[in-house]
């Protein structure tokens, strides 16, 4: 079972969408300058547009790495102003350790251009339809691999 941590970041109108992405980048990079930070800032305009569409309100931005999985949601409107549900404190681990990737939820109408734009700037930051369950493709892929690796012991022992 994968360990999962979650954070909830205050967005509009508490802070504008580029500032929201900046808070998320600071959280993920722990404020340090790095190649990961440069890559995340390269996609700021595209991700800010997705945040403005309120995609991460109910569908998480999902960060995977060699450690725990991180889910990041955004608060909007009165929830963002009031802020009692926000959880913006630092993580107790490096969320970009090893082979990391980030999946951004995106409205279906914007998915094609967001995917194209992200692909032009990053190999690690991708977009998915916000209505899809993250992990469904992984489960199907895993099932296919399990089937491909099934050993017919009877045939093997006859050899």
NORCORRA-V886201 format. One record per backbone hydrogen bond with DSSP energy under -1.0 kcal/mol. CO is the residue of the C=O (numbers start at 1). NH is the residue of the N-H. Records with the same first field share a line. If there is no record, write none. Layout:
CO = NH ; NH
This chain:
3 = 69
5 = 71
7 = 73
8 = 87
9 = 75
11 = 14 ; 15
12 = 77
16 = 20
17 = 21
18 = 22
19 = 23
20 = 24
21 = 25
22 = 26
23 = 27
24 = 28
25 = 29
26 = 31
29 = 32
34 = 38
35 = 39
36 = 40
37 = 41
38 = 42
41 = 44
43 = 47
44 = 48
45 = 49
46 = 50
47 = 51
48 = 52
49 = 53
50 = 55
51 = 54
54 = 57
55 = 59
56 = 74
61 = 72
62 = 103
63 = 70
64 = 101
69 = 5
70 = 63
71 = 7
72 = 61
73 = 9
75 = 11
76 = 79
77 = 81
78 = 82
79 = 83
83 = 86
87 = 8
94 = 97
97 = 66
98 = 100
101 = 64
102 = 126
103 = 62
104 = 128
106 = 130
107 = 110
110 = 114
111 = 115
112 = 116
113 = 117
114 = 118
115 = 119
116 = 120
118 = 121 ; 122
124 = 102
126 = 104
128 = 106
129 = 132
133 = 136
135 = 139
136 = 140
137 = 141
138 = 142
139 = 143
140 = 144
141 = 145
142 = 146
143 = 147
144 = 148
145 = 149
147 = 150
151 = 153
152 = 156
153 = 157
154 = 158
